[in-house]
Amino acid sequence: MPNVYAAGRLDADSEGLLLLTDNGRLQQRLTDPSWGHWRRYWVQVEGVAAEGALQTLRDGVMIQGQRTRPARAGVIADPGLPERDPPIRWRAAIPTSWLAIELQEGRNRQVRRMTAAVGLPTLRLVRVAIDLMDGGPCLDLSGLAQGRWRPVTPQEERRLSELLRGSGKRRQAGAGGRAGGGKSGRSGGGG
């Protein structure tokens, strides 16, 4: 659709929360890593995550010659999501586990590259939340069925408008850059 932008993109193999807007300033505010908006992903990986691998994810991983920003990472129980279509790769002899990973940047296929770098290839990736960093609840998938969409609520609209009124401070002044979803289509979205 013309004049509609994704505030962060998901690659074709990923699923989950995608905020669409016709406001370029809002799109930039939510994707520029210098504002520090956390994005939460549930990641099904091949293998069992050891604490050392999780700590490496938390500290930042070298991918494509650059270290990622520190992340939040931990093991979670199987979230009981509906089956994916097409289904994920399955091997009877190799266990899988689920991680919750939170990022403040969104390079192209970043989560997949990060988990691969610690020996845990991503099988399934679902963005489940975006933190507006305003003290309110995260925008998330609560009550939204797979493959469905909804307009933002009046309260969410108010909170998104507040972001543009300069009511916050950049987390790292001068860091600049675009984390994803730009008009050029060159930047990644974390998937």
Buried (B, 14 or more C-beta within 10 A) or exposed (E): EEEEBBBBBBBEBBBBBBBBBEBEEBBBBBBBBBBBBBBBBBBBBBBEBEEEBBEBBBEBBEBEEEEBBBBBBBBEEEEEBEEBEEEEEEEEEEEBBBBBBBBBBBBBBBBBBBBBBBBBBBBBBBBBBBBBBEEEEBBBBEEEEEEEEEEBEEEBEEBBEBBEEEEBEBEEEEBEEBBBBBEEEEBBBBB
